């Protein structure tokens, strides 16, 4: 609808718009539109409010009055009715402010469709100050989180050649990034900003670089960084923070160091946000020089470190065994009024112990009145590792008297005695532990079971395991595997299976080597079915079988003539992505031949030869006649030619079967290749092959080769096999 606009002084000043927008943002949320079933009361209230607004405008038809009426409307539908009523009057009082008020209401309510029409009408006004009004609209809508509507304003401003401020556009780009819209929506908005003729500043480019980094396009972000100078933008602390963080997160810490050096060359001063983000990263990736430099810069610019930044520095110094620097930073942290973190105590004590300064570690703990048990456990563990068992025992006793031990403290010392094979002292410690009101846990039992296994006392280890079962406890993965292997060595297969099943049902993981031994011993003991079930349990807990494990089960199943079970297991093997070796190929090939799945046998034979494997002589002499009977020799002729070049694989009988079969299938040229090889080896075709060769002389070779029609089994196993072998 074309609106008549009077060329009078009806157009509000831009600052009036901003006042209106502030009032709109501070007012209550618009009431929802009344539904058809809401009753006559709701319709009556809406009609009464509309009539009151019209009377007010008729008595005072001024633009400012219209703006106030629109601003005070209870919902945007009522405001829209009032606005449209005003547009039909003889002397329209619409102004830029009125349009802006309506757009802000519609934007706040998320009415995206109506905004476009209002913006078109608004642009047609073409009055001074319209650009500032649209700029204020962009800021207001961005502040309300209506970034799509704000972008619509930018598009119409661009079509009307109205200039917008870069700060308003940045607010839209900022919102898109913080909402996690992704690269595509951001780039569409960025292109609209460019079309609007808005020159980017460093904040604009920072948002662009950040969204590229988040999308994984780090190299493109670095390209944009290099182009900042051409766009007359100087990178700031935020720019370097974004890029250094992204480089470290992508494992490119060395490049982040080079970027930090460039930051120093440009004399860019790091702000607090940069330090909080980057300093822990330099510490994490052991960039000691850069961490020191950044720490010094924070002191120079009087930027405060929090307790986590201090802890990161202490960890970095301790990892590099720079104990003095770590202690200095620790004291600085205390002087700054920050309480030391648990990790700070642990790292410093660990560094003392690595340097062999156990007495100083004890002094440090006492001087600082440390109550963190983990720090004392580090000391106990270090004493045990260095073989100072008696000192660790004395230390444990002293700490117990001070109430500075937990279950882990006891387990550290108990485990070390068990590792040394001193089960008697370990048992004494466990008794003391229980008397001291600490309950033996999985770590305690695992240490004892491991010790019994090392001593070859598997009966005792099994007794401890069964005692654990009463308390519903489990061994750790290492001890679990150790016990299973030991029982297998002792030929206690049923007991090993008992341990395995118990732990698998609790999600414990057995090593592939231990599983292989258990499966092999189970198959040798005639427990093939049980071995298959144990393989399935292991896969469910995340232990994938090795090829040797599969071949062991295949061998046992073939011995029992369970070819169907072999194929089922083979399908599962393919789904797990396990590669096959020559033995596996031969096993499966024999199964395909035995179960009359000859077409699958042809596919597997071709794949086998292509992968560089050769069938066993016995398997090969079964395969060729079966292929001939099924008229599939043409399908495997290339593979057969490869096998014939291997010494000892061919015999006159096999040659005759291949030549005779290929001619019968209509592949005379392929048959000639085998005939030439046969004659070169000094072998003569038998009478049957000789007759068919003579019968074919003078006959034309078939113009078309008959297709081999083979109905494949539609069961799931066959489908899996075919997909895995393609």
N, C-alpha and C positions, 0 to 999 in steps of 0.2 A: 504494500500500500504506500503510495507516494504521499509524503507529508508536506504540508505547506509550512514553511519556516519564515517568520517575520524577521527582516533585517533590522531589528531594534537592539537596544541594549539589554536584551533578555538573557544574554549568555553569562552564566555565573563565572566568577573568577576561579582559577584552578585551585586555590587554597580552600574554597568552599567545598569542593569535591572531597578533599581529604578529610575535612571536618565531618562531612556526611558519612564517609566510609568508616571513620572511627566510631561514629554513633551507631552505624549499622553493625559493626563488629562487636560492640558492647551490649547491644540489645539482646533480648531473649531470642531463642531459636524460634523460627516461624512455626506457627501451628499447622498441623497437617490439614490438607483439604478435606472438607466434610464428605463422608461417603453417602451414597444414596439412601442408606438405611439409618442414617444418624438422627433422623427425626426432624420435625418442623422447627424445633428450637434452634438447632445449629444453623439451618437455612435462614431462620429469622434473624439470628445474631449477625450473620454475614451480610444480609440485606440491609440491616440497620446501620452497620459500620460503613457500608458503601454509600448509603444515602447521606450519612453524616459527613463523609469525606467530600461528596459532590457539593453539598450546601456550603461547606467551608471554602471550596475552590471558587464557587460562583460569587461568593461575597468578597473573595480576595484572590483574583486570578493573576497571581504573580509566580514566576519560576521558583523563587525560594520557597513559596508556600507549597507548591506542588512537590518539591523535593522533600519537605518535612512530612507531608501527607504520605508520600510513598514510603518514606523511611519508617513511619509509625504503623504501617499496615500490618495486620496480624499474620498474614501469610503472603507468599509471592503471587498466588493466583488472584487474590484481592487487589494487590498492587498492580498486577497486569490489567485487571478490569479498569482500574482508575486511570492508568496510563493510556489505555486505548480510548477511554471516554474523552480524555483531554485532547487526544489527537484529532477527534472529529469536531472539535469546537471551531467556531468561526475565527477566533483568534487563538491559535495553538500556543501554548506556553511551554512547550518542550524545549529543554536546553541540554547542553552537554552534561550538566550535573544530573538532570533527570534520567538521561540515558545511562549514565554511569551508576546511578543509584539502582536502576532496574537490573543492570548487568551484575552488579555486586550481589543483589538479592538472588538472582537466578543462579549465579555461580556458587553462592553459599549453599543453595538447596540442591546443587548438582544437576540443574536443568540445562544440560549441554545444548539441546536442540534449539531452544529459544534464543540463546545467546548470539548465535550466528546472525540471525535476522536483525537483532538490535544493533549489533556491531556494524552491519552494512548501512543501516539507517544513520547511525552515529557518524560514520565516515563521510557520508554525503553532506553533513552539515558544513564541513570545511571552514571552520571558524578558528580564529587565533586561540592558542592555548589548548587545542584539542590533543596535540602530542603529549603535553604534560598530563592531561587527564587520563589518556590511555596508559601512560607510564605508571601513574598512580594506581590504575586498575590492575595492572600486572602485579605490582607489589602487594596490593590488597588480596588478590586471589591466591597468590603464592603463600601469603601469610595464613590463609584459610586452608592451605593444603590442596587447593583446586588447581593443580599444575596443568591439566589438560585444558581447562578453561582459560588460564593465563596464556597458554601457548596459542589459543585461538585469538586472543587479543593481539598477540605479537604478529600473527599472520595478517590480520586486517590492518594493523598499523603499517606493515610492510606494503600492502596493496595500496594504501593511501599515502605512501611516502612520508609517514610521520616518524620522527626520530625518537627512539627510546633510549633510556640510559642503560649502560652496561650493567649497573648494579641490579636493576630490575630483572634483566635477562639472567643474570647470575643466580638470582633467587629461584628461578624456575629450574635451571640446570642443577643447582644444589639439591632441590627437592627431589628431582628424578633420581639422582645418585643415592641419596639417603633412603629413598623408598625401595631401592634395589630393583628399579625397573629394567636394568640391563642395558646392553650396548645399543641395540637397534632404536628403542624409543629415545634414548639420549641423543643419538646422532641425528635423528629426525628433528628434534628440538634445536640442536646445535646448527643445523643447516637453515632452519627458519630464522635464527638469530643472525646468521651471516647474510641471508637474503634481506633482512630488515636494515642492513647497512650498519650494524652495531660492531664497532671495532673491539675485539677481545682484549681484556686485560689479563694480568697474571692469574687472577682468581678463575677467570673463564678457562684458561688453559690448564690450570690445576685440576678443575673438575673433569676436563677432557682426558688428561693423563690418568687420573684416578679411575675413571670408568674403563679405560683401555687396560689398565693393570688388572682390574677386577675381572675383566673378560678373558684374561690370559694373553693379551696381545702386548706383552712387555716390550718387545722390540719396536713396535709402532709407537708406544708411549715414549721410548727413548728418542725416536725420530722427532716427535713433537717437541720434546725437550730441546733438541738441537736447533729446532726452528724458532724457538722463542725469541732469539735475538733479532731475527728478520722481521718479527711481528712487533718489535720495539717493546718487548716485555722482558723484564729481568726476573729470573727465578728467585723465589723467596724460600724461607725455611720450610714452608708447607710443601713446596715442589720437591725439595730434596727428601723430605720425610716420606712422601708417597713413593718415590722411586727407590729409595734405599730399602724401605720395608718390603716392597715388591721383589726387589732383587734377592734379598735374603730369603724370602719365602719360596723363591724358585731355585734355591741352592746356588745362587750366584753372588756369594758374599764377597768374593774378590773384586767384582765389579762395583759393589756398593762402596768398597774402600776407595776406589778410584773416583767415584762420584763425590764422596765425602771430601777428598782432596780438592776436587774442583770447587766445591762449596767454600772451602777455606781460601782458595785462590781468588774467588769472587768477593771475599770478605762479607759473606752472608752470615748474619748473626743468628745462631740457633735460638729458637724460643723454647719455652717450657714444654710445649707439646712435642716438639722435635726430640728433645732430650729424653722425655719419658718413653717415647716410642723406640728410639734408635739405640740408646745406651744398652738396654737389655739384649738387643740383637747383636751388637758388637761383642758383648760378653758371651752370649750363647755360642757364637761362631768363633770364639777365641781370637777376636781381633783386638789384642791387648793394647797395641800402640794407639789405635783409634779410640778405644774405651778410655784410656788415660787422658788423651787429648780432650775428649768431650767432657770428661769429669773436670778437668782444669778450666775449660771454658765456662762451665756452669758456675764455678767459683768466681771467675773473673766478672761474669755478668750477674752475680748474686742471685742465681736461680737455685731454689731449694730442691734437694733430693729427698724423696720419700724413703721409707724403710725398705721397700722392694728394690729400688734402684741401688741402695747401699748393699743389699744382699746379693744382687746380681754382680756387682763389682767384687765383693768378697769371694764369691764362687769362682769368678774368673781368675783372681789372684791366686787362690788356693790350688786351682787346677794347674797353674803354672808354677806351683810351689814357691810363690813369692809371699812368704809368710809375714814378713815385716810390713809389706804393703797392705796385706789383709788385716793385720792387727791395727795399723794406723787408720784404715777405713772403718774398722769396727769401733774404735774409740771416737772417731768423728761422728759416727751414727749416734752413739750414746750422747755425745756433747750436743748434738742437734735436737735432742729430746725425743728421739725415736727408740722405741723398745726393740731390741734385737730379735730377729726372726729365728725360728727353730733351725732353718737351713743354715743360718750364719754360724751358730754354735757347732753344728754337725760338720760343716766344711772346714772350720778352723781346727777342730780336734782331729779330723781326718788328715789334714795337712801336717800337723804336729807328728802324728803317728807315722806317716809316710817318710818323714825326715828322721824317724827313730827317736824323737824327743818325747817319750812317754811321760816323764816326770813333769815337763813343762805343760803337757796337755792336761795333766791332773791339776797342776797349779792354776792354769787358765780357768778350768771348771770351778775350782774352789773360790778363786778371787771374784768371779762374776756370779757366784752363788746360783749356778745353773741348776734348774729343776727339770730340764728336758731329758727324759730317760734315753731318747734316741742318741743323744751325744755320748752318753756313757756306754751305750751299746757299741758305738763306733770304736771306742777305746778297748772294750772287751774283745771285739772281733779282730782288731789289729794285734793284740797280745796273742790271741790264739793262732792267727795266721803266721806270725813270726816264731811260733813254737814255744812261746813262753806260757805253757799251760799252767804251771804252778802259780805264776804271777796273776794269770787271768782268774784262777780259782780264789786267790787271796783278794783280788779286786772285787770279785762277785760277792764274797762274804762281807766285805766292808760296805759295798753299796747296798746289800740287803739290810744291813743294820741301819742304814740311813733311809730306807724306804725308796731307793732309787733304782729298783729293778722291776721288770715285768716278765711275762712268760718268754718273750723273745730273748731276754738277757740269759735266762737259764738255758734256752735252746742253743745259744751260740756256744757256750762252754761244753754242753752235753754233746753237741754235734762234733766238736773238735776231738773230744775223747773217743767218740765212735769212729771218726776218721782214722785215728791212730790205732784202732782195734782194741782199745782198752774198755771193753764192755762192762767190766766190774766197776770201774770208777764212774762210768756213765750211769750205771744202775743206781749207785749210791747217790749221785746228784739228782736223779729222778725222784728218789725217795725224799731227799731234802726238799726238793721242789714241791712235792705234794704236801709234805708236812707244813710248808710255808704258805699253804692255801692257794697254790697255783696248780691249775689243771693241765695235765699233759695234752698237747694238741697234735695236729697232723705232722707238724715239723718234728716234734719229739719222737713220735712213733717212726717217722720216715728215717730219722737218724739211726735209731736202734735196728730197724729192719735192714738198712744198708750195711751196718756193721756186721750183723749176723751173716748176710750174704757174702761179704768179703772174707769172713772166717769160714765159709762153707757150711755154716750151721743153718741149713734151709728149713729144717724141722722147727727150730726155734723161731725163725723168721715167719714161717707159716702160722705158728701159734700167735705171734704178735699181730699178724694181719687179721686173723679171725677175732681176736680180742677187739681190734679196731672196728670190725663190722658191727659188734654189739653197740658201740657208741656212734655208729653211722659216720665214721671218719674215713678218709681216703689218704693214700700215700701220694707224695709228689711224683711228678712224671718220671724223674730220673730213677727214684727208688722203685717205682712201679715196674719200669722196664727191667731194672736190675734183678728184681725178684722173679719175673717171668722167665728171663734168660737162665737164671740159676736153676729154677725148677725144670726147665727143658733139658739142661745139661745133666740133671740128675734123673732124667727120664720120668719125671712126675708130670705127665702131660695133663692129666685130669685136674691136678691141683693148679697147674699153670693156667688152664682154661678157667678154673674157678676164680682165680685172682683177676684174670683179664675181664671176664664178664662183669664181675662186681664193679670194677673201676670204670668200664665203658658205660655202664648204666648211669654213672655219676658224671659223665662227661670228661673223664680223665683221658689224656692222650698218651698212647704208647708209641715209642719210636718205630720207624719203619724197619730197622734192623731186628728189633725184638719181635715185631709182628711176623716178619719173614721166618724167623726161627720157630715161632710158635706154630705157624701154618705148616711149615715143613715137617716138624715133628708130629703134628696131629695127623697129617696125611700118611706118614710112615707107620703110624700106630693104627691106621685103618679108620681114623675118625674124619673122613672126608666131608661128610655132611656138616659136622661140627665146625670144621675149618671154614667152610663156605659161610656159615652163620657168623663166625667170628670176623671174617673179612667184612661182612656187611656192617657189623657193629663198629668196627674200626673206622670205616668210611664215614659213618654217621658222626663220629667224634672228631673227624678232621684228619685222621691218619690214612693217607692214600697208599695203596699197595704198590710195591715195586713190581717190575716185570718178572723178576725171579719168583715172587710170591704167586703171581698168576700162573706162571708155567708149572709151578709145583702142583697147584690145584688141577690144572689141565691134565698133567701126567697121571694124577691119581684117578680122575674121572675117566680118562681113556682106558686105564687099567680095569676099571669097573664097567667098561662099555656103556658109559652114560654120555653118549655124544650130544644128546639134546641139552643136557645140563652144561656141557662145554659151550655150546652156542649161546645159551642164555648168559653165561658168565662173560663170554666174549663181547656180547652186546653191551654189558655194563662196563667192561674195560674200555670200549670205544667211547662211551659217554664220558668217562673220566679223563679221556685224552691221553691214555697211557700208550706209548709207542710199542711196536712189536719187533721182536728179533726173529732170526731164522727158525728157531724151534717153535715159536708161537705160530708163525705162518704155516709150518708143516702140520702142527696139531689141528689147526682150524681147517686147513685144506683137506685133511683126512676125514674130518667130521662132515664137511660139506659133501664129500663123495659118498660117505657111508649113509647119509640121510637123504640121498638123492636130490639134494639141492645143487644140481650140477651147474646151473647158470651162475649162482653165487660163487661156486668153485672157480669158474672161468674168470670172473671179475677179480677174485682174490689172487689167482695165479698170475694174471697180468700185472697186478699191483706188486706182487711179491718180486717178480723178475725186474720190474721197473725200479724197485727200491734196492736192487743189487743182491737179493737173496736167491738161493737155488734150492729147489725141493730135494728131499732125500730120494735116493735111488728107488726105494720101495714105493714111496708115494708117487713118484713120477711114472712108474710102470703101471700103476693103477689109474692114474689120471688120464693118460693118453687114450686107452681103450674106452673109458667112460665118455670122454669128449667125442670120440668117433661115433659111439652109439647114439649120442644126442645131437649129432651133426653140428658140433660147436668148435670143430678144429679150426675153421676159418677165423673164429673169434680170437683164438690164442695163437695163431700161426706166427706172428712176430715174436712172441715170447718163446715159442718152441724153437725158432731159429736161433735165438740167443742161447738157449740151453744146449742145443746140439753142438755148439762150439766149445763146450766144456768137456774135457777128456773124461771118459768113463761113463758118461751119462747115457749115450745112445747105444742101441744094439740093432742088428738087422730086423728083428721083430718089430721094434718100435718104429723104425723107418717105414717098413711095409704098411703098418697100421696108418701112419700119418699120410703117406702118399695115396694109398687106396681111399682113405676117408675124404681127403681134400678133393680128389677127382670126382667122387660120388656126390660131394656137395657143390660141384661146379666150379671149383677154384683150381683149374689146371695149371695156371702160371705159378701159383704158390707151391703146388705139388712138384713142379719141375725143379724148384730150388732145393727141395729135400732130396729129389732123385739125383741131382748133380752132386750133392754132398755124399750121398750113399755110394755112388760110383767112384768118387775120389778116394773113399776109404777102402775101396776094393771089394765092396759087398754087392751082391747081385739080388735083385728083387725076386720074391718068391713067385710061384706059378700064378697065384690069384692076381697079384699086382701086375705081373707081366702080361696076363691076358687083358686086363682092363686098359693097360697102356697101348697094346696092339689094337684093341677095339676102338680107341680114341683117335688113331692116326687118320688124318684126312677129314675128321669132323671139325666143324667150326666151334670155336670156343663160345660158350654161352654169352649172349649180349648183355644179359642182366643177371645179377646174383640174387638168388632167392634169399629173402630175409628169414632169419631164424626166429620162429615164433615160439616163445616160451612163456608159459603161464607161471608167474611168480606167486609164491605164497604171500598172502596179504596180512599175515600176522605181524604183530608189533616188532618181534625180534628181527624178522627179515628186513623190515623197513629200516630199522636202526643199522643193521649190517650194511645195507646198500648205501645209506647216507654216509656211514663212516668210511666206506671203501672208495667212494667216488673221488 
